[in-house]
Amino acid sequence: MRSCLLLLTMLAATMLQAQPPEDEKVYKVGGSVSRPRTISKVVPEYTQEALRARREGNVDLQVVVTRDGVASDIHGILQPLGFGLDEKAIEAVRQWRFKPGEKDGKPVAVMVMIEVVFHLPQ
């Protein structure tokens, strides 16, 4: 009986830890949750390797924009370009600033897709 009570206590504590408070939850766009809007962008740099290979294209990133308007968590590169451009895209997006998404009129963290475009300089 005692070990059963201990197990239930540990399980309850784990469940409480697994569910973040309302203000730390990460939402998806839709319903009452609005998409963050970009306020400022940093243009990513080209790598010498990508310039030599004449590589162009898009890097699609899955990003959490915090309620403070910062790209805090890049979950993955969904469409890699290679030649060091994926890393340059991440570096640039970390410096972007956003008007945060909102839920019921309050800023919240929102997961979004961000497309970083690489065009060769003319």
C-alpha positions in Angstrom: 0.0 0.0 0.0 2.8 2.4 0.9 4.7 1.7 -2.3 1.5 2.2 -4.3 1.0 5.7 -2.6 4.6 6.6 -3.3 4.2 5.6 -7.0 1.0 7.7 -7.3 2.7 10.7 -5.7 5.6 10.4 -8.2 3.3 10.0 -11.1 1.3 13.1 -10.1 4.5 15.1 -9.7 5.7 14.0 -13.2 2.3 14.9 -14.8 2.5 18.4 -13.2 6.0 18.9 -14.6 5.0 17.7 -18.0 2.3 20.4 -18.4 3.8 23.9 -18.5 1.9 26.8 -17.0 -0.5 28.6 -19.4 2.0 31.4 -20.0 4.8 29.0 -21.1 2.7 26.8 -23.4 3.6 26.8 -27.1 0.6 27.2 -29.3 -0.1 26.6 -33.0 -1.7 29.3 -35.2 -5.4 28.9 -35.6 -8.6 29.6 -33.8 -8.0 32.3 -31.2 -4.2 32.1 -31.7 -2.7 34.6 -34.1 0.6 34.3 -36.1 3.6 36.4 -35.0 4.6 39.2 -37.4 8.1 39.9 -38.3 9.3 43.3 -37.1 13.0 43.1 -38.2 15.0 40.6 -40.2 18.7 40.0 -40.5 19.7 38.9 -44.0 21.7 35.6 -43.8 25.2 35.5 -45.1 26.3 33.3 -47.9 29.1 30.9 -47.3 32.1 30.8 -49.7 31.3 27.1 -50.4 27.7 28.0 -51.4 28.9 30.9 -53.6 31.4 28.6 -55.4 28.6 26.0 -55.9 26.2 28.8 -57.0 23.6 27.4 -54.6 20.3 29.1 -54.2 17.0 28.1 -52.6 15.0 28.1 -49.4 15.7 26.8 -45.9 12.4 26.0 -44.1 12.7 26.2 -40.3 10.2 25.3 -37.6 10.6 28.0 -34.9 9.0 28.9 -31.6 8.5 32.7 -31.3 8.3 33.6 -27.6 5.8 35.9 -26.1 8.7 38.4 -26.0 9.0 38.3 -29.8 12.2 36.3 -30.0 12.9 33.1 -32.0 13.9 30.9 -29.1 13.7 27.4 -30.3 14.4 26.1 -33.7 13.1 22.5 -33.8 14.4 21.5 -37.1 15.4 22.2 -40.6 12.6 20.8 -42.7 14.2 21.6 -46.1 18.0 21.7 -45.8 20.1 23.4 -48.5 23.6 22.3 -47.4 26.8 24.2 -48.1 26.6 25.8 -44.6 23.5 27.7 -45.6 21.3 25.9 -43.1 23.5 27.1 -40.2 23.5 30.7 -41.7 19.7 30.6 -41.9 19.5 29.6 -38.2 22.0 32.3 -37.2 20.0 35.0 -39.0 16.6 33.9 -37.7 17.9 34.0 -34.1 18.4 37.7 -34.6 15.0 38.4 -36.1 12.4 40.2 -33.9 8.7 39.7 -34.0 5.4 41.1 -32.7 4.4 38.0 -30.8 1.4 35.9 -31.6 -1.6 36.3 -29.3 -4.2 34.2 -27.8 -7.3 36.0 -26.6 -5.5 39.3 -26.9 -2.5 38.2 -24.8 1.1 37.5 -26.1 1.9 33.8 -26.2 4.7 31.5 -27.6 3.7 30.2 -31.0 5.3 27.6 -33.2 5.6 28.8 -36.9 7.3 27.9 -40.1 9.8 30.4 -41.4 11.2 30.3 -44.9 14.7 31.8 -45.3 15.4 32.5 -49.0 18.9 32.5 -50.4 19.5 34.3 -53.8 23.0 34.7 -55.3 24.2 38.3 -55.3 24.1 39.9 -58.7 
